Amino acid sequence: MGSERALRWIALFGVVGLLAAAPAGTAVAQASAGADASSGPLTLAGPIGELKSTYAVSEDVGPASFSVTGGDGPYSWTVAGDDLPPGVTMTMDEGGAAMTLGGAILAAGSYGPYAFRVVDSAGHGRTAAFGWSPSTVEGAGPPVAGEPIYSTVVKTVDYEYRNLTAKGGEPYFDPSSRSVDYAFRYSTDAGETWQSEIVWDGLVFDGWGAVRGRVSEVGTLSGALVAAVDSRGVQGPARPFAVAAVDATVAATMTTAPVLRAGEPVLADLFSEMDASWTFAQDPPSPPLSLGNPDYYRLRGSLASASDLTARTTFTITATARRSGGADYARGTSFAVTMVPLLKLSGPSGAQSGTVDRPFASATPAVLQGLEGEATFDLLQQTGAVDIAELCPGLSFSGATGVVSGTPAAVCSLPNLFVRVTDSFDGATASSSRFSISVGP
C-alpha cells in the first residue's frame, strides 16, 4: 500500500525521490494534492525544479514550474494561506496551463507552508499543499546597487521620477506592504565624501533612491558615486554613474504639398517631447503668412491676403516649442514651403474687328503671374464654351496660345467673349477681360 502511494506521488508531482530520500536542502510536498467535490478531470504535475528550505537574502528561488491538464482552459492559479515571500512571484503562461515560481527572497524570515490552487473555466478546482517553508540565513553580504544605476541619458524636458535599485544584504522590509527597500548615499568627488542627497541641475537624488525633477539645459553629471545601505547600516561598494542631458526632440512635418497656391492652407503636424507652447516665424517676413496653432499638434496657416503675393516665393517657417513652466527652454525646427501667386491674365479686350476673306487674328493673351505648370486656354461666353468654327466659319481657336485666327468666310458677330487660362500644376484658372469679335463684309 505504501509503495502504491509513493508511486502515485511521483506520477502526480514529478518529484524525483521520496520525502525520506530528498536531497539535503530540498523541500518536497508533505501533503497530498486534493480536489473539491466539483474537481472534474484536472491533473496537477510539479514542481519541476528545486525548491530549497534555506536561502540567503536575495538568492534566486527556482524557477520551479507546475502544470495542469484536463478540464476546460483557460486556468487560473492562486496561493492560499500566507503570502509568498517578498520578491517571489507566480507567473502563468498564456491560458494558465503552467505556473512558475521564481524571483528572490528579499527579506529575512521564515515562510510557508503554501498551498497552490488551480481552477478551470468550468469552475473545477484542484489544490496542492506543500511543506515548502523557506527561511533565510544570517550573514548576508553587503548590498550592491543594481544596474543600470540610472538612465544614462535624460531629456532636458523630462519630469523624472525613477528609483535606484539594489540587491543583497538585508533590506528594509515593510510587513504591511510587503515591500523591501534600501537607502542610498552619494558622492560627487574622488574622496568619497558621502551625502544622503545630491542635486544636479534640477534633478534630485534622494536618500531612498528616488530621482525626480528635470534638468534645464544640456550637460553631463560625471564622476558621481552611489552606494546602497541596508537595514543593518552596512554600506555596499561604491559604483560610478553618469547622467547626460540632451536636447528634447521637436519636429514639424508638412502634411500638404511643399508648393502651394497663394491662399491655400499650410498644414504641418507638430511633435514635441515636452509640454510646450508653439510660436512661428517666417523668412522672408513679407508678405506676411497667417500662422496659428488652434489644435496644439497641428500648424494651420495661409497667406493673410492671397493678393499680397506677386512672385513665386519660398518661405522658411521656424516652429519653436517653448517649455511650459520652469526654466526657460525652447527648441526650434524649420521647414520650407513655396507659395505661388494667383494666376493673372491680360488681353484680349475691347472690340476685335475683321473682314470677310481677309486674314484675322485676335490679340494674344499673356499670363502675367502665377503660372507653375503648363497653360491651356479656352474661349468662352457667359453661357459657356464657344465653338468659333461654327459661329464664324473660317476662324479657329488655339488652346495652346489663346488666339482666335483664320480667314473668315462670312459676316459674324460674337459679343461678351473672354479667354480662360488653366494651370496644369493645380487646375487654377484666370480669365481675361471681356472682348468681342465682329466680321464685316
SULGI-V531936 format. One record per residue. RES is the residue in one letter. SS is DSSP state (H for helix, E for strand, L for the rest). PSI is psi in whole degrees, -180 to 180 (* if undefined). Layout:
res=RES ss=SS psi=PSI
res=RES ss=SS psi=PSI
//
This chain:
res=M ss=L psi=-46
res=G ss=H psi=-39
res=S ss=H psi=-39
res=E ss=H psi=-42
res=R ss=H psi=-41
res=A ss=H psi=-41
res=L ss=H psi=-41
res=R ss=H psi=-41
res=W ss=H psi=-46
res=I ss=H psi=-43
res=A ss=H psi=-36
res=L ss=H psi=-40
res=F ss=H psi=-6
res=G ss=L psi=22
res=V ss=L psi=128
res=V ss=L psi=114
res=G ss=L psi=155
res=L ss=L psi=173
res=L ss=H psi=-43
res=A ss=H psi=-24
res=A ss=H psi=13
res=A ss=L psi=142
res=P ss=L psi=153
res=A ss=L psi=137
res=G ss=L psi=2
res=T ss=E psi=127
res=A ss=L psi=138
res=V ss=L psi=163
res=A ss=L psi=139
res=Q ss=L psi=-7
res=A ss=L psi=157
res=S ss=L psi=163
res=A ss=E psi=125
res=G ss=E psi=159
res=A ss=E psi=149
res=D ss=L psi=178
res=A ss=L psi=-28
res=S ss=L psi=35
res=S ss=L psi=-33
res=G ss=L psi=-169
res=P ss=L psi=54
res=L ss=L psi=137
res=T ss=E psi=126
res=L ss=E psi=148
res=A ss=E psi=141
res=G ss=E psi=176
res=P ss=E psi=144
res=I ss=E psi=112
res=G ss=L psi=160
res=E ss=L psi=131
res=L ss=L psi=109
res=K ss=E psi=169
res=S ss=L psi=-17
res=T ss=E psi=132
res=Y ss=E psi=154
res=A ss=L psi=152
res=V ss=L psi=134
res=S ss=L psi=4
res=E ss=L psi=142
res=D ss=E psi=141
res=V ss=L psi=131
res=G ss=L psi=-137
res=P ss=L psi=149
res=A ss=E psi=132
res=S ss=E psi=150
res=F ss=E psi=153
res=S ss=E psi=159
res=V ss=E psi=141
res=T ss=E psi=163
res=G ss=L psi=180
res=G ss=L psi=-162
res=D ss=L psi=113
res=G ss=L psi=170
res=P ss=L psi=166
res=Y ss=L psi=152
res=S ss=E psi=145
res=W ss=E psi=143
res=T ss=E psi=160
res=V ss=E psi=129
res=A ss=E psi=157
res=G ss=L psi=-140
res=D ss=L psi=155
res=D ss=L psi=156
res=L ss=L psi=157
res=P ss=L psi=147
res=P ss=L psi=127
res=G ss=L psi=-16
res=V ss=E psi=135
res=T ss=E psi=156
res=M ss=E psi=129
res=T ss=E psi=142
res=M ss=E psi=146
res=D ss=L psi=175
res=E ss=L psi=125
res=G ss=L psi=-16
res=G ss=L psi=14
res=A ss=L psi=-18
res=A ss=E psi=143
res=M ss=E psi=139
res=T ss=E psi=134
res=L ss=E psi=134
res=G ss=E psi=-172
res=G ss=E psi=-153
res=A ss=E psi=142
res=I ss=L psi=117
res=L ss=L psi=0
res=A ss=L psi=146
res=A ss=L psi=148
res=G ss=L psi=-180
res=S ss=E psi=140
res=Y ss=L psi=162
res=G ss=L psi=-172
res=P ss=L psi=166
res=Y ss=E psi=150
res=A ss=E psi=130
res=F ss=E psi=129
res=R ss=E psi=137
res=V ss=E psi=139
res=V ss=E psi=137
res=D ss=L psi=-180
res=S ss=L psi=-18
res=A ss=L psi=1
res=G ss=L psi=2
res=H ss=L psi=136
res=G ss=E psi=158
res=R ss=E psi=140
res=T ss=E psi=137
res=A ss=E psi=126
res=A ss=E psi=138
res=F ss=E psi=150
res=G ss=L psi=28
res=W ss=L psi=110
res=S ss=L psi=75
res=P ss=L psi=150
res=S ss=E psi=166
res=T ss=E psi=157
res=V ss=L psi=157
res=E ss=L psi=171
res=G ss=L psi=30
res=A ss=L psi=144
res=G ss=L psi=-177
res=P ss=L psi=153
res=P ss=L psi=151
res=V ss=E psi=125
res=A ss=E psi=139
res=G ss=L psi=170
res=E ss=L psi=140
res=P ss=L psi=148
res=I ss=L psi=-46
res=Y ss=L psi=153
res=S ss=L psi=126
res=T ss=L psi=-14
res=V ss=E psi=128
res=V ss=E psi=154
res=K ss=E psi=151
res=T ss=L psi=-3
res=V ss=L psi=-12
res=D ss=L psi=136
res=Y ss=L psi=119
res=E ss=E psi=139
res=Y ss=E psi=90
res=R ss=E psi=163
res=N ss=E psi=135
res=L ss=L psi=155
res=T ss=L psi=160
res=A ss=E psi=166
res=K ss=E psi=167
res=G ss=L psi=-177
res=G ss=L psi=-152
res=E ss=L psi=95
res=P ss=L psi=165
res=Y ss=E psi=137
res=F ss=E psi=126
res=D ss=E psi=105
res=P ss=L psi=-33
res=S ss=L psi=-40
res=S ss=L psi=-6
res=R ss=L psi=37
res=S ss=E psi=153
res=V ss=E psi=155
res=D ss=E psi=163
res=Y ss=L psi=154
res=A ss=E psi=162
res=F ss=E psi=148
res=R ss=E psi=153
res=Y ss=E psi=153
res=S ss=E psi=142
res=T ss=L psi=18
res=D ss=L psi=163
res=A ss=L psi=-22
res=G ss=L psi=-2
res=E ss=L psi=56
res=T ss=L psi=108
res=W ss=L psi=140
res=Q ss=E psi=153
res=S ss=L psi=-8
res=E ss=L psi=143
res=I ss=E psi=156
res=V ss=E psi=131
res=W ss=E psi=110
res=D ss=L psi=48
res=G ss=L psi=-15
res=L ss=E psi=129
res=V ss=E psi=125
res=F ss=E psi=109
res=D ss=L psi=178
res=G ss=L psi=-11
res=W ss=L psi=17
res=G ss=L psi=7
res=A ss=E psi=140
res=V ss=E psi=120
res=R ss=E psi=167
res=G ss=E psi=-164
res=R ss=L psi=148
res=V ss=L psi=157
res=S ss=L psi=-16
res=E ss=L psi=167
res=V ss=L psi=138
res=G ss=E psi=-180
res=T ss=E psi=131
res=L ss=E psi=116
res=S ss=E psi=167
res=G ss=E psi=12
res=A ss=E psi=154
res=L ss=E psi=150
res=V ss=E psi=145
res=A ss=E psi=144
res=A ss=E psi=149
res=V ss=E psi=130
res=D ss=L psi=-174
res=S ss=L psi=-17
res=R ss=L psi=-4
res=G ss=L psi=8
res=V ss=L psi=124
res=Q ss=E psi=131
res=G ss=L psi=-178
res=P ss=L psi=149
res=A ss=L psi=140
res=R ss=E psi=136
res=P ss=E psi=152
res=F ss=E psi=158
res=A ss=E psi=150
res=V ss=E psi=124
res=A ss=E psi=125
res=A ss=E psi=126
res=V ss=E psi=163
res=D ss=L psi=146
res=A ss=L psi=156
res=T ss=L psi=130
res=V ss=E psi=152
res=A ss=E psi=149
res=A ss=E psi=120
res=T ss=E psi=119
res=M ss=E psi=136
res=T ss=L psi=-1
res=T ss=L psi=172
res=A ss=L psi=152
res=P ss=L psi=-15
res=V ss=E psi=122
res=L ss=E psi=155
res=R ss=E psi=144
res=A ss=L psi=135
res=G ss=L psi=-16
res=E ss=L psi=155
res=P ss=L psi=142
res=V ss=E psi=114
res=L ss=E psi=138
res=A ss=E psi=140
res=D ss=E psi=133
res=L ss=E psi=141
res=F ss=E psi=135
res=S ss=E psi=138
res=E ss=L psi=1
res=M ss=L psi=160
res=D ss=L psi=109
res=A ss=E psi=161
res=S ss=E psi=153
res=W ss=E psi=143
res=T ss=E psi=160
res=F ss=E psi=145
res=A ss=E psi=156
res=Q ss=E psi=153
res=D ss=E psi=121
res=P ss=L psi=158
res=P ss=L psi=-14
res=S ss=L psi=143
res=P ss=L psi=150
res=P ss=L psi=137
res=L ss=E psi=147
res=S ss=E psi=103
res=L ss=E psi=134
res=G ss=E psi=178
res=N ss=L psi=65
res=P ss=L psi=-26
res=D ss=L psi=25
res=Y ss=L psi=-47
res=Y ss=L psi=9
res=R ss=E psi=133
res=L ss=E psi=130
res=R ss=E psi=127
res=G ss=E psi=167
res=S ss=E psi=176
res=L ss=E psi=135
res=A ss=L psi=-39
res=S ss=L psi=119
res=A ss=H psi=-29
res=S ss=H psi=-11
res=D ss=H psi=-26
res=L ss=L psi=124
res=T ss=L psi=-7
res=A ss=L psi=153
res=R ss=L psi=125
res=T ss=E psi=134
res=T ss=E psi=122
res=F ss=E psi=138
res=T ss=E psi=119
res=I ss=E psi=124
res=T ss=E psi=119
res=A ss=E psi=124
res=T ss=E psi=124
res=A ss=E psi=124
res=R ss=E psi=126
res=R ss=E psi=138
res=S ss=L psi=123
res=G ss=L psi=161
res=G ss=L psi=-161
res=A ss=L psi=145
res=D ss=L psi=126
res=Y ss=L psi=130
res=A ss=E psi=148
res=R ss=E psi=136
res=G ss=E psi=156
res=T ss=E psi=149
res=S ss=E psi=153
res=F ss=E psi=162
res=A ss=E psi=144
res=V ss=E psi=137
res=T ss=E psi=129
res=M ss=E psi=132
res=V ss=E psi=131
res=P ss=L psi=166
res=L ss=L psi=148
res=L ss=L psi=140
res=K ss=E psi=137
res=L ss=E psi=136
res=S ss=E psi=153
res=G ss=L psi=163
res=P ss=L psi=168
res=S ss=L psi=166
res=G ss=E psi=-155
res=A ss=E psi=129
res=Q ss=E psi=110
res=S ss=E psi=149
res=G ss=E psi=176
res=T ss=E psi=142
res=V ss=L psi=137
res=D ss=L psi=15
res=R ss=L psi=141
res=P ss=E psi=143
res=F ss=E psi=144
res=A ss=E psi=131
res=S ss=L psi=168
res=A ss=L psi=144
res=T ss=L psi=125
res=P ss=L psi=152
res=A ss=E psi=131
res=V ss=E psi=115
res=L ss=E psi=-33
res=Q ss=E psi=159
res=G ss=L psi=4
res=L ss=L psi=115
res=E ss=L psi=-32
res=G ss=L psi=-141
res=E ss=L psi=144
res=A ss=E psi=135
res=T ss=E psi=148
res=F ss=E psi=150
res=D ss=E psi=148
res=L ss=E psi=126
res=L ss=E psi=159
res=Q ss=E psi=177
res=Q ss=L psi=-29
res=T ss=L psi=-8
res=G ss=E psi=-161
res=A ss=E psi=149
res=V ss=L psi=130
res=D ss=L psi=89
res=I ss=H psi=-33
res=A ss=H psi=-32
res=E ss=H psi=-38
res=L ss=H psi=-31
res=C ss=L psi=85
res=P ss=L psi=136
res=G ss=L psi=-15
res=L ss=E psi=153
res=S ss=E psi=162
res=F ss=E psi=134
res=S ss=L psi=119
res=G ss=L psi=-16
res=A ss=L psi=-31
res=T ss=L psi=-20
res=G ss=L psi=19
res=V ss=L psi=137
res=V ss=E psi=126
res=S ss=E psi=169
res=G ss=E psi=-170
res=T ss=E psi=105
res=P ss=L psi=141
res=A ss=L psi=-6
res=A ss=L psi=162
res=V ss=L psi=137
res=C ss=E psi=162
res=S ss=E psi=125
res=L ss=E psi=103
res=P ss=E psi=169
res=N ss=E psi=44
res=L ss=E psi=155
res=F ss=E psi=154
res=V ss=E psi=135
res=R ss=E psi=133
res=V ss=E psi=142
res=T ss=E psi=132
res=D ss=E psi=123
res=S ss=L psi=-19
res=F ss=L psi=-48
res=D ss=L psi=7
res=G ss=L psi=8
res=A ss=L psi=150
res=T ss=E psi=159
res=A ss=E psi=152
res=S ss=E psi=152
res=S ss=L psi=177
res=S ss=L psi=165
res=R ss=L psi=143
res=F ss=E psi=171
res=S ss=E psi=156
res=I ss=E psi=127
res=S ss=E psi=132
res=V ss=E psi=121
res=G ss=E psi=172
res=P ss=L psi=*
//
